[in-house]
């Protein structure tokens, strides 16, 4: 069968549909499934199904589906032996091409489905497309056929039946409930498709919901109708739009069902209708269509009137100050638009951006001049021209300011910050004057120096960024602010803002003076930094055996320059420690660390460690089993260290002293590991070091 005559129509109707509808089925190991829906009526059960894979769809067109019905309940009671019936006899497949001939002449969706199933080619481009694009389309042939076929049958249940994806069961009884199973007839050695079923009776009649959130508006000489789509997608795949001239009799105005042709970030859908007659009221409503061609109750009707919009705006031509409290306003309006006017409104605001309030309403459409008062220090006016319907146009704002010789108030809240690169950020509180034009910022490097204006144009925001020379010997910088109004009246300068330059030179280092060890504690003294902005001295300590990357520990800090000594009592016998000193100045800068001193704390002799250390490797279970013997008396823990050939030992695990076995599972194949064990006792002493090497 050749259905080339519908290819062009498909391209026009569905050119924006994403054609790779089965992209989620690209992987071969994704299960192929049947998805089924059912709809109950008083005298029939309607079934509708589809497959989730393009290849399953292709072979299903050849082999078809089996519809099996099992009677499960009768008169509300389960049957002892459920009654199973094959409704279809032979598997259901798409009707032969000749049966589609007359159907596609009257049904656009039938033409699309038939072309997808039987058409020799299924190209949605025209013959002038370039060769590369044509090759791409040919490679996506099955994707397009599958996608267009599913789209078409979703819009029309009769098309679904012709395509072998729908069935109506009328041989039913009111007192029975059925389990319908849809099974694929594709040979299992060729493809396995999971079946699907639904449990339903004639009493499960579902009342279709009324479409909601339907409204319309007039826009650019057309009616735009908008309604919610995604929320009711489980019920409706498409809609019909109906129009009425009297609010009683409605007629469908769309040629094909209205549906979403692509995923969008918006949950609604819209339709634009041309206006049959301007100035006349029309009523619109929508009706939902489900998978089985069943229609919903109509939505609430939206009432719309089309009208000719005003295309030009009024313009102020003159603003004449009559007195301190009164102004005469004049304007112009295009003569060719005059017939559309209903009235003018005069609006006023304290700022150019508004908000504007109506101060004079219902100005006759032929009037072109008006007087207004009283006036504020500054006034912004707009004129709004209303058409004979609800459209309008607004004029640009016009500023009116009476005679003013009063300057703004003194600026307040001036504050700032200087960073280490010399960038100065200054902020202040906004003046409240309505006629404020802006600010001038002034700077000096000494209080008794004349201040210099920095900005070329008036500052309109309440902030300013400056840069200063950090290499000069001045330790501070000074700023003032002046406010100006629209008549260039200047305020009194603000209070002077003094900003200290940040300190970029770190302090000198302190120096160790003496140290001694008494009863396991280390006492030492030092000479403080000579920097005049000294703020604190800090003492840092580190074990000599610690790795180079391990950080120093701060053990003491003083902010009193009279304290120049410290006793460290938190030491362990037999340990060796490094100590260093650092000074911090008032800007938070740190000195270089003092050259460290090394102090040995006398300790006990090293005690005996673990014995009989042995390792077992299990490569199948992927672990190393370590066992040992140990007299745990007076011990507090066993420390396990580990390293590979290229690394140094790190503390890897802490175990209770009574443990004599540990399994390591965090391993890398083909790696040689070295383990070391050390016991720690309650008096702070440690045992001898015990190592073992294991090849994994």
N, C-alpha and C positions, 0 to 999 in steps of 0.2 A: 504494500500500500504506500503511495506517495502523497504526503501531505505538505508539500513545499509551500502551498499557498498560505499557510498559517505562520511561517517562520518570521516574516516581517512583522506581523501582528505581535508575536511573542517579544520581539526585540523592542517594540514601542511600549508595550504594556509593562514588561518586567525587566527593563534594562538595568535597573538599580538593584535587583535582587542579588545577594551574595551567592555565587554558583557552587562554591565548595561546601554544600550543606552537610557533607559527611566527613568533614575534616577530623572530627573526633574519632573516626573509625580507621584512621590511616594505618595504625599498627595492626599487624596480622593477628596478634594474640588477644585483641579486644573481642569479647563475646558478641555474637550476632543475636539480636533479640527481636521478638515481635511485641509491639505495643498495641493494646486494644482499648477501645472505649465503647460504652454501651449507653443506649437511651431507651427508657421504657415508655410505652404508650398503652392505652387501655386494650388495644387489640393487636399489638405487635411489639417485638423487641428488635431494635435497630443496632446492628453491630458495625463497627468501623475499626480497621486495624492498619498497621504499617510496620515496616522493618527499619532497623537502625543503621543498616549498612548498604552501600550502593551495589555491592556484588550480590548480597542477599536479594535485593530488589530485582536485579537483572535475572538471576536464576529463578526467582519466584514467578516472574512473567512467563517462564517456560514450564515450570513444574506446578505452580499454584499453591493453594492453601486448603486445609481440611478444617471444616467447622463441625465440632463435636458438641452435642448438648447432652447434659446429664441432669435428669430430674432428681433433685435432692430432697425437696420438701413437698408434701401434699397435705392440704388443710392444716398447715402449720406444724406438721409432725414429720420427722426424718423417716425416709423410706429404709426398710431393712436392707433391701437390695436396690440401690440407685439404678434408675433406668437410663441407659446410655444409648444415644442415637447419633449417627453420622448424618447431618442435615444436607450436606452438599452432594452426596453420592460420589461422583468423581471430584477431584480437587478443583477449586475455583481458580480460574485463570482469567486474564483480560479477554473481553469479548473479541472475536475475530475482526479484522480490519473492515470487512464489508458491513458489519453491524454499526460501525461508527459513522458511516458516510453521511446519513441524514442527520445524525445527532450533532455533528460538529458544525453543520450549517446554522443551527440555532443556538448553540452554546459555545461561548468563547473558551471556557475552561476545558470543555471536552476536546476542542481543537488542540489546546496545549498538551493535555495528557496523551492524546492519540499520537501527536508528533513525537513526544518523548519516548513512547513505547515502540512505535512502528516506523517512525520517520527514518529515511535513509541517512540523512544528516540532521544535525541539530545545532546550527550555528546561529548565534544571535548578533553577528556583525554583518555589515553589508559587503558587497563584492569589492569595494574599493579599499578595504583594510589592507595594511601592509602585510607582506609575507610572514614576517616574524610573529605578528599577532595572530595570524591565521593558524600557524603551527601550534601556538599556545592553546588556541581554542580547540584544536583537534585533540591535543593531549588531555584536555579536560572534558572530553565528550561525555563520559559516563557520569561524571560529577554533575554536569548540567542536566542531563536527562533525569537523573535521580531527584535533583533539587526542584526542577520545574514540575515533575510529575507529582511530588508531594505537595507543592504549593497548589496546584490545580485541584487535586482531590480534597484538600482542606477547605476549599471554597464551595464545593458542590458534592453532596452525598450521592446524587445520581451518577456523577462522573466517577466517584469512588467505586460504585457497584460495577460500572462498565470496566474499570481498571482492575477488577478482581480483588478489591480491598474493602468491600462492603457487602452486607447481607441483611435482609429483612426476614425475620422469623414470625410468621403469622399463625403457625400451627401451635398455639399455646393455650393454656388454661389459666383462669383467674386464680384458682386455688393452689397453683403450683409455683415452685421457685426453682430456677435452673442455674446450673454452672456451665457456662460456655467456654470451651477451650479452642483456641485457634492454633493450629499446628502447621508447620511447613512441610510440603511434599517433596522438598529437595532431597535427593538421596544422601544419606548421612556420610557416605564415603566421599561425596563431593563437597558438602558443607553442612555444618551443624548449626541450626538456628534454634535458639531457646523458645519454646512455646509460651503462650500467655493466656490468661483466662479472666472471666468476670462473673460474679455471682449476682443475679438480678431476677426480679419478677415484675409482673404488670402492676403490682402495688407500689413499686419503687418509682412511680412517676415523679419526676423532678420539676419543680416549678422554676422556670427560668427567671433570673432577677431582672429588674428594670434597669436599663442603662442610666448612669448618674453622671454628675459633673458635666452636663452638656450646656454650652452657652455659645453665643455668637456676637460678633461686633462688625461695625462698618469700618473698612480700611481700604484706602486708595481705590475708591469707586468699585468696591466689591464687598460681598458678605463673606466673612471668615467664620466657619463653624468649627468648634474645638470640643473634644470630649476625651474622657479617660479611656485608655485602651488596655494597658498592661494589667490593671487590677482585675478586669473581667476576662482575661485571656483564657482561663480554664473553661469558660462558658462559650465565648464567642470568638470566632476567627475572622469575622468580617461584619460589616454593617451596611444597611441601606439608609440613605438620607432622603427624607420626605419633606415636601414644601406645600404650603397651603396659602391661598389668598383670602380666606375667610376664617381661618382657625378651626374649621370643622372638617372639610374634605382635604385630605392630604394625598399627594402623588409622589412616587419615587422619581428622583431626578438623576441618579447615577446610573450609568450604563452597565458597569461591572461592580461587584461588591467592593466596598472600601475597606482596605486592610493596610497594615504596616508592611512595607516592602523591604525593610532593613532594620537592624537593631540600632537604636538611638539612645542618647542619655535621657531622653524625655519619655514619660510614661503615657503621654497622650498622643492623639492623632488629629489632624486638621483637614478641612476640605474647603476650597474656595469656590463660591458660586457667583456668577455674574448677576448684576441687578437687572431684572426684567423691566422695571419701571421706577424711576426716581420719585420720591415723595409718597410712595405707597407702602403700606404695612404688609409684611409677610411673616408667616409662622413656619418654623423649622423644627423637626424632631428626628430622632434616629431609632432604628430597630436593629437589634443584634441578631446575627445568624450563627447558629452553632454548627458542629461537624455534621449534623444530620439534616440540614436545611430547615430546622425548626427555628422559628422566629420568636423574639422576646416581646414583652409588652413595650409599647412605644415610650420613649423618654418624655419628660416634661417639655413642652414646646417653648422655643425661644422666639421672641417677637423682635423684628428688625425693620428699620426704615432706611432706605437709601436716599441720599441727598447730594447736592452739588456743594462741594467744600469751598470755603474762602481760600484763595491762593496767594493773596498779597496781605501785607501787614500794614497797620497805620504807622506813620512816622511823625515824631515831634518836629515841627519846623521853627518854633520860637518858644523861649521861656523868659518872660519879662518880669523882673522883680518890681512889684508895685510899692511895697513897703517891707519892713522887717518881718511882717507876719503874713504877707499875701503875695501870690504869684499868678500871672496870666499865662496859661498854656495854650499853644496852638498846634494843630497837626494837619496832615494831609492823608488822603486815602484814594486809591485808584478809582477813576470814574467808571471804568468798565466792570468793576466789582461792586459798585454801590448798590445795585439791585438785590444783592444777596444779603445785605446787612439787616439785622434786627435791632441792634442797639450797640452803644459803647459803654465801657466801664473804666473809671479812673482808679488806678491802684497806687499805693505808696508804701515805701519801706525805708528803714534806717540804713540799710546796706544795699550795695548793688546786687548782691546775690540773693537778697530777700531775708526772711519771708515777706511777701507783699500782701497787703490787705486792701479790700475794696473800700474807697473813701467816698466815691460818688457813683451811684448806680443809675441805670436806665437813661443814659444820655442819648437823645434822639440821633438816628443814623445820619441825618443831614447836617448836624452841628459839627463845627470844626474849631471851636474855641471855648475855654471855660476858665473861671477864676477859682483858686483854691487857697484856703488858709484855715487855721494858723500853721506856721512853718516851724520846724525844729532847726537846730544848728545846721544839719545837713539832711537833705531829702532826695529820695530817688523815686521817680514816677514812671509808671508804665500805663499804656492804654490798651485795653483788650476789646477787639472788635468781634461781636457775636454774629454768626450767620442765622438764617431763619430756622435752622435746626440746631443741634447741640455743638456744632463745630465753632472754632474761634481761632483768632490769630492775635499774638501779642506784639506790641512795639518793643524796640530796644529800650533799655532804661535811659532816663534823662535825669541828670543831677541838678538840683537847685539848692543854692546856699545863700542865705541872706548875708548882709554886711557883718563881718566878724573881725574884732580886734583883740579877742581874748585868747591868750596862748594856752597850749595844753598844760596839764599839771606835771610836776616834777616826776620823772621816771623812778620807779621803785623796784626793789628786788634784784639789783644787779649782782651777779655772782659768776665765777669762772674757775677754770682749771688750766694749768700749764703742764704739758707732758714733757718727757725727757728729750724729745726732739725739737722742743720750742714751739709746738702747736698749741695755741691758746683757744679754748672754747668758752664763749661768754653767753649767758642767758639772762633774761630779765622778765618782769611781769608786764603784761600788756596794758597800755593806757586805755581808759574807758571812753575817751572822747569819740563821738561819731564822725567828726571831720578830721580825724587823725590821718596825716599823710605818710608819716614814717619817722625814722630816727636817724641821728648822726652819732657815730661812735668816735671818741677821741682818746689818744694815748700819749703817755709821757713816761720817761725812764727815771725821772726824779720828781718828787712832789712839788718842788719849787720851779720846775721847768714849765714852759708854755706847752699846753696840750695841742696835739696835731690831729686834724680830722683824717680818718682812715678811708671812709667810703666815698666813692664818686657819686653814687646815686643813693637816694633815701632808702634805708632799710625798711622793708615792709613786714618782715618776720621778727620774732622776739629772740633772735640768736645771731651770733657772729663768730666767725673763725678767723683768727689772726696768727701770724708766725713772727717770732722774735729771734734776735741774735743771742745764742746761748754762750758764745765765746767772750762776750763783753763782761766787764767786772761788776756791772750792776747786779745786785742780788734780788731786785724786785722790779715789777712793771706796774703802771698805774693806768686806769681807764675811767672815763666818764661817758655819760649818755645824755643826749639832748633830744627831746621830742618836738616835731613840727606838725602843724595842721595844714589844711589845704590852702590857706592864705599865707603860708610860710611864717606864721607866728611861732617863735621859738620858746620852749619851756626853760625853766631854771635847770642848770645841769644837775644830774643825779649826784648822790654821794660818791666820793672817789673809791673805786675798787682797787685794792692792793693785792697783787698776786706775787708770791715768792717764786723765784726760779727754782726748778728742781735741782737737787744736788746730784751730780753725775760722777763725783770723785769718791771712791770708797775710802773708808778710814784705814789708818795704819794698823798693823797687827800687834796684838799684845805679845809679851815675852815671858817665858817661864823663868822663875827666879830660883826656887828650891823645891825639893820633894823628899819625902821619907816614907818608910813603911813601918807601921806600928800595929801589931796584933792583927794582921791580915788586911788592914785598911791603908789606903794610900792618901797621904796628905801632901798637897803641894800649893805653892803660892806663885803669883805672877805680877808683872808690871803692866798696868792698863795702857791702852792705846793713847797716843799723844794727840789725837784728833779732837778739836774743840767741840765737835757735834757728836761726841760719844754718847751712846744710848744704852748699850748693854754689852756684857761679856758672857760668852757661852763656852761650856766645856764639853768636848766630844770624846767618846771612847770607842775602841774597836779591838776585838780579839786579834792577836797576831796571826792565829791560824785561820782566820776568816779569809774567804776568797777576795780578790781585788774588786769584784763587782758588788760585794756586800756593803751596804751603806753604813756610815758612822752613826752611833747612837748618842743623842744629846743627853748628858747625865746631870747637867747643872746650868743655870742661867741666873745672872744677877743684873739688876738695873741700878744698883747703888755703887757709885765709883769708890766708896770707902771700903767695899768688900773686895779683897784681892787674894783670897785663899779658899780652898775647898778640900773636904775629906770624903773620899769615895769609900763607903763601907760595903757596897754591894759587889764585892769581888769574890772569886772562888779560888781556893788554894790550888797551887800548881799551875795556875793560868798565867799567860803573858799578855799584857795589854799595851796598846798604843793610846796616847792622850794628845789632844791638840786643842788650841784655843782660837776663837773667832770673835771679832768685835763687830757690832752693828751700830750704825750711826742713826741720827734722827730721821733721815730720809729712807731708812730701811736698807741701805747699802751694806754689804758685808765685806770685811777685810779678807785678805788672803789668810789661809790657815797658818797658825804658828807651826814651824817644823816640829813634827811629833816626837815625843819622848817615849821610850819603851821601858816598861816596868814589869819585873818578874815577881809574881806572888808565890812565896814558898808554899809547898803542898806536900801531901803524903806520897809515899812511893806508889807506883802503879800497882793495882791489885790484879790477881789472876782473872783471866777472861773466860770465854766459853771454850769448850773442848769438843772434840769429835765432830767438827763441822763437816757435813757431807751434803752433796747436791745430786738430785736425780732429775733427768730431763725427760719430759713426755711431750714429743712433738705432735702426736695425734691430738691430744687434749690441749696442747698449746700452753704448757706451764713448766716452771722449774720449782721443784720441791726441795727446800733446804731444812736440814735437821741438825741438832747439836745437843750437847749436855752442858748444864751450868748450875752451880750452887748459887741460888738466888738470895741467900741470906744477906740482909742489909742493902740489897740492890733496889733501886727505884724504877729502872727501865733498862731495856736493851735497845741500842740505836743501830739501825741497819743502814749502811751506806752502799751506793751502787754507782758504777760507771762503765762505759764502753771503752774500747781501746783508745778512741780519739779524745775522750773526755777526761775530766778530773772527778774525784769522788765528791758526791753531794749526799746530804742526809736524805734518805729515801723513805724510811719507815721507823716508827717508834713502837716497841712491843713491851708487854708486861714482862717482868723478870722471870715469872714462872713458865713462860712459853718456851717450848723446845722444838717448834716447827713453824715454818712460814712458807706459803706458796706465792710465787710471783707470776702473774698472768699478763702483765703489761710488757709484752716482748715483741721484738722485731726479728723475723727469721734470718738465719745466717749471720748472727751477731754474737760476738764474744763479750760476755759480761764478767765483771769482777765485783764481788760482794765483800764487804768488810763489816765486822761486828765489834761493838764496844759497849760495855755495861757502865752505867752511871749509878753511884752509891749515894746514900742519904747524907753523907758528910761532904758531898761535892767532889769526891775523888772518882777516878775512872779506872776501868780495867785496861789490860793490854789489848792491843789491836789484833784482830784475827781476820785473815783474808782467804778467799777461795775464788778460783777462776772457772767459769762455766761456758762451754761453747753450745750455742743454741741454733 
